[in-house]
Amino acid sequence: MTHTTKRSTLALACLIIVSTALAACGPAGGGGGSATTVQVTLTDFKIDSSLTTFSVGVPYHFVIVNKGSVAHEFYIMPPADPSTADSKKSQAVVAVTQNDLAAGATKTVDYTFTAAAPEGTLEMSCHIAGHYEAGMHVPIAVK
């Protein structure tokens, strides 16, 4: 083997090692990278979310925008009809009250789900009087 060939082989080996190390540190696979952004839009009277299926252990950055003309709330919690909502709010994994979501407001929340939740066991919702009944709830799943 010539001196030039040895140097080329060594350079290629170094490139492979560095590439492998960089790939292991990157955000692919959900480990150690930055949070996945979830865009949530609240209107009168609907919740739209860029994601409704989440993964355990993945950090999420919720950007909640109230494009409605009145204040709203944003909860991720077990489904609750208006008569039981107040008692279930303590089970919420994410809670943003109407004090933080006036008309036109934006609020961000970071959250990582720690346990699976089949669809129907958690939902995004607003529980201001009349809002839930008007349709402000969206089921989510955590796998």
Secondary structure as UniProt FT lines:
FT   HELIX           3..25
FT   HELIX           28..30
FT   STRAND          36..43
FT   TURN            44..45
FT   STRAND          46..49
FT   STRAND          53..54
FT   TURN            56..57
FT   STRAND          59..66
FT   STRAND          74..77
FT   TURN            82..84
FT   HELIX           85..88
FT   HELIX           89..91
FT   STRAND          94..96
FT   TURN            98..100
FT   TURN            103..104
FT   STRAND          106..112
FT   STRAND          117..125
FT   TURN            129..135
FT   STRAND          137..142
//
